């Protein structure tokens, strides 16, 4: 984020130099009453069909019994006020079953752990990759993005979570877990094994800097 901001600041004087001296062209002088608006992040949708892990795969399954090959995961990200709305849609999973799901900090990989810990707006200072954050003051759906979903009789379902903050420009993913997310102290944010993963594209998520007061919660690598 700091690199992006620095590049933007460097670009401003460069563009001004190309435009000529504003003193010689009154029409080029910007109005003091015209505030510059930050570009709004564009809505982004990504859909992946679960396959066995492979380099560069968009969607992978780590447990074909619970997340069958051929099932689909779809994520839609869109601005929502000063925050971000994330919708997860699933199809082809086990019918009438709860699954945990969270946004994680890294793309999908050959193993579920490659996706890193839960994305946290305010990191738990006492947590690390192992053990993860299990303090409900940080591991909660306000400080993380939780997308638990219960499938219908056909194995489909959808859920939407709205965060009062926006993502950074780092690669991220959605991990599907074997269990519903727990909330009690010592287990908060955990949801069992990582059974599938959908990589989220970086383009379309920028600019993604926190735009709301820091919440008092954060997520874990479960």
Phi, psi and omega in degrees: 000319181293325178296319180298315180297320181295319179296321179296319180293323179291328183289331184298308179295329180295316179294323180296322180295325180289333185278346181098181184277117180303334181294333179275347183223090183304328182293339182275351181285120182291150178284136180293341183267007182253093181291146178273130182265138177287140180297138180278136178298141182278145174301142182228134176232135178224133178234136179226145175260126185297133178219171176294150184304134178207152181302130177080003181292141179283320182224131183225154174248138175253354179212087184298343178290317181267334180229082189297147171303133182099343174292158182238145173236133179227135179237135176238124180244133182211149176300145176217095186063234177267007181243208184217137177257133179236124178245128176251127177240131181237153177208144177084011177275183178295139183286149173050052185222137176279141175231142170272153178203141181212157171280132181247172192271350185221164180292167176296155179216195181291335178234155181300327181292344180297338182283356177074190181281177174300145171293128180236132176288316175242105184297142174288115184294343181262000184260161174212184180301325177209114002281157179280177175287125176231017178273117183298348174290338179242318180274086181206164186287356175272324182267346176236176174248105179259135184227042179303139182219142174250123185285157176273189183292346178260001179086016180248167178175169180208151179209147178234134175236139178242122179261142178278022181211169182242158182291159167278183183267016178283152177300147182215171180210169170246124177259132174265130183251162184284342186228165174292145182292133180272157183234350185284152179306139181088343178227355185306133178088346180276150183209031178079195186296152174275115188251344179199164184209142175234120178282134178265135180288144177287313179301140179095348178263346182272154355281139186230071176252149178303133183237009180230162178305144182298122178285169183261040181218163178203168186248174184238169181281008183292000000 
